[in-house]
Amino acid sequence: MITVEMITVEMNTFHCKGAKNGQVDFKVMRFPNWDLACKWAGTQTMDVVCPFVVLEMRNAITGQKEWF
């Protein structure tokens, strides 16, 4: 069995459409590493179908931040 260490990522998102249009949300997700978390957030932010954009993302352990 392979065990993958995951990192906890906190993010603020802004909803651009739907019932939450105009609202900022706080989300917590887990990813295998920081690079994949950043790639996912960038992909979601650029996707015109996705109802939200990622504003800021933080590594919950190290405090590292990325803005989109």
Backbone hydrogen bonds, N-H to C=O, Kabsch-Sander energy under -0.5 kcal/mol:
donor,donor_aa,acceptor,acceptor_aa,energy
4,V,2,I,-0.5
5,E,3,T,-0.5
7,I,31,F,-3.5
9,V,7,I,-0.5
9,V,29,M,-3.4
10,E,58,R,-2.8
11,M,27,K,-2.7
12,N,56,E,-2.4
13,T,25,D,-2.6
14,F,53,V,-2.6
15,H,23,Q,-2.7
16,C,51,P,-2.6
17,K,51,P,-1.0
21,N,18,G,-1.7
22,G,15,H,-2.9
23,Q,20,K,-2.6
25,D,13,T,-2.7
27,K,11,M,-2.9
29,M,9,V,-2.7
31,F,7,I,-2.1
37,A,33,N,-1.7
38,C,34,W,-2.6
39,K,35,D,-2.4
40,W,36,L,-2.6
41,A,37,A,-2.5
42,G,38,C,-2.5
43,T,39,K,-2.2
44,Q,40,W,-2.6
45,T,41,A,-2.3
46,M,42,G,-1.8
47,D,43,T,-1.0
48,V,46,M,-0.5
53,V,14,F,-2.3
55,L,12,N,-2.9
55,L,53,V,-0.6
56,E,12,N,-1.3
57,M,66,E,-2.5
58,R,10,E,-3.3
59,N,64,Q,-2.5
60,A,8,T,-2.7
60,A,58,R,-0.6
63,G,59,N,-2.3
66,E,57,M,-2.1
68,F,55,L,-1.8
